Amino acid sequence: MDYFMPTRLHTGDDCIARHKDGLKALGTSCLIVTGRHAAQASGALDDVQQALAACDITAVVWDGVTENPPVAACAEAGRVAAANNVQFILGIGGGSALDAAKAVAVFAANPELDEKGFYAFAWDCEPLPIALVGTTAGTGSEVTKVSVLTDAAARKHSIHDDRLYATVAYGDSRHTRSCPVAVTLSCGVDVLAHATESYFSRKADQISRAFATRAIRLALGPLATAAAGEELTPEQRCQLYDASILGGLAINTTGTCFPHNVGYYLTENYRIPHGFASATFLPAMLGCVAAYDPDYAAAFYDEIGTDEEAYLALIQSCLPKSDIHMTAEQITVALPRWENNGSVKNTRADVTVEDINKLLVSMYVA
C-alpha cells in the first residue's frame, strides 16, 4: 500500500468559522476563485468572507470560473493574483472552481507561464498555497492532487502533482442544499464513477477499496431519493458529501479508468455534464471487468451491499435520456485519443481501442 494526502480537511456545520485559523496560517491576502452564482447562492462565499474578515485577511474575488474551465482563464486569474500580490488562493465551488483554483495557484506564482509550460510542469516557482471550499457533492477535488482543465484545442486533460494539494479544505454539506436536482444527480453519479472506477483500477489496494466501497454505500440512498425526484434531507446531503470526499480519496490513490476519459469526449462535443458523461460508460466497464475477473467483480457487489442488477438500475435511473447521435466516421476520427491512454490501460480488464469503437457505435450510431 502507498498512501499520501497532506490536506487538512474540516467538515461539518460551520466548519469554516470553527476552523478559520487554517486560513490565517496561509497569509494575509488571497484571491478567491469562484463562479458567478453558485458560491453566493450556496452561502459559502458569505461564510468565507466572514472568516477572512475575522482573520484580518484581505481578499480579491475573481469569479470567472465556468464549467470545464479553460487553462487560459486560469492563467488570466493567475495574473490577477500576481498583480495584487496575494499570498494564497482560495477556491469556492464545485469541481470546476476547485480544479481551476489549483491551476491559478500555479499561474499566480509563474505569471509568464504559457499552456505548454503548464502541462509540461515547467514551473519555476512553487504554486501559492491553496485553500478549497466545496459546494457540491461530487468530484472530491478538495482532497486530490488533480486538476482537470480544458486546453486551447477544447480538449479536457487532467494533471496530477503533489504541489496541487490544498493545504486546508472545508466541506459544510449545507452549502450543497442549493444545488438543483440535475446538479445533485450529475455530481452524485460522479461519486459512483470515481468509487467504481477506483475499485476496478489496476492500482487499487486495500485502502483505496475501503474508501471506494464506503463511498458507494453512503451514496446509494441519497441518489435513489434524488433519482425519484424527491428532495434530499439534510442528513442525506451530509451522506452524499461524505461519499464525494471518500470517492476523491479513492481516485487520488488509483486514478480513474476508461469511463472517465471516454466521458470527456461526450462533454467536449455534446456538452454532457461531467458526472453524467462518466457514469454513462460505467455499465460497459462493469460488464468488461465481470468477464475479466468474475470473482473480483462479485466481491465488489458484496462489499457495496447490493447486487449487479440493482446497482446498474440505480446508475441508469440517475442518467438523463440521451439524444446523442454519432457517425461511424466521427468515432473513427476520435479513436486515436484512446491509444495508449492511461485511464484505458488502468482498467482492470483488457480494454482496447477497438472495444471503445464497438461501444460507441453500439450506443450512438443509428
Secondary structure, DSSP 8 states (H G I E B T S, - for coil): -------EEEESTTHHHHTTHHHHTT-SEEEEE--SSHHHHHTHHHHHHHHHHHTT-EEEEE----SS-BHHHHHHHHHHHHHTT-SEEEEEESHHHHHHHHHHHHHHH-TT--HHHHHTT--SS----EEEEE-SSS--GGG-SEEEEE-TTS-EEEEE-GGGS-SEEEE-GGGGTT--HHHHHHHHHHHHHHHHHHHTBTT--HHHHHHHHHHHHHHHHHHHHHHTT----HHHHHHHHHHHHHHHHHHHHH---HHHHHHHHHHHHH---HHHHHHTTHHHHHHHHHHH-HHHHHHHHHHHTS-HHHHHHHHHHHS--------HHHHHHHGGGGTT-HHHHHBSS---HHHHHHHHHHHH--
